[in-house]
Amino acid sequence: MKYAILADVHANLEAFQAVEADIRRAKPDRVIHLGDIVGYGASPVECVDAVRHLKAKGICGNHERYITGVTSLEVVSREDKRRTIEYSRDALRPDQLLDLKSLPLQIATDDGLLFVHGSPRNEDEYLLTYEAYQENIQYLRTTMPDVHVCFFGHTHVPAMATAARVESKFEEKPDLQVVQLADSKTYLVNPGSVGQPRDRCAKAAWALYDSTEDVVEFRRVAYDIAGAQRRMAAAGFDEKLIHRLELGQ
């Protein structure tokens, strides 16, 4: 079975449309999103509808929990970030808010896959260090030994980790990076961010996983960054948030 896996769309319609076109060319059997469809960008209504139209099954990210009141906005210290969350919250229709609030924190499959937003052990954890990766792999082996690959988002950086190594420099490699997995190992895999890449590559990121061949393809897609920036400027967002899109950081 082929899974299209996307994370952190962050209300960037231009990026999502480019990724959606690439997904349709790949013809996956299932589409999974790992949370944070909203926040940061200026097209929350359109992105939530587009993800729904793609029939993607998904996870509740921290931004979904902010806008639906599950997590208090008081924990968001940055004013520029809070402004984008409030923008998404105020723009979304009641049916969209209800759908986002009902999303689960994890999805597990019968073929050894786990889908989360932050990490297997904590939905808000950022996997950014070697130690954090190793602790979470050990957590999986102890509590969910049947999991072969755990896909996660939240950091906006494409990455892959096993008990032996961590790799997150896919921006230095070709646009299509294909990795053959080993059945005996436990993996943590981040497809990168659709709408807010932060690995110094401005292209939208997603991943295609073939569970039959046990292969992950890390994919990058160019999109209309200027168009996304114009929407953000029209919404009155902070200039630093607008500028970072073209930097991929």
Sequence and secondary structure as in RCSB ss.txt:
>XXXX:A:sequence
MKYAILADVHANLEAFQAVEADIRRAKPDRVIHLGDIVGYGASPVECVDAVRHLKAKGICGNHERYITGVTSLEV
VSREDKRRTIEYSRDALRPDQLLDLKSLPLQIATDDGLLFVHGSPRNEDEYLLTYEAYQENIQYLRTTMPDVHVC
FFGHTHVPAMATAARVESKFEEKPDLQVVQLADSKTYLVNPGSVGQPRDRCAKAAWALYDSTEDVVEFRRVAYDI
AGAQRRMAAAGFDEKLIHRLELGQ
>XXXX:A:secstr
 EEEEE   TT HHHHHHHHHHHHHH  SEEEE S  SSSSS HHHHHHHHHHTT EE   HHHHHHTTSS GGG
   HHHHHHHHHHHHHS HHHHHHHHT  SEEE TTSEEEESS SS TT    SHHHHHHHHHHHHHH TT SEE
E  SS S EEE SS EE  GGGS SEEEEE  TTS EEEE   SS   SS  SEEEEEEETTTTEEEEEEE   H
HHHHHHHHHTT  HHHHHHHHHT 
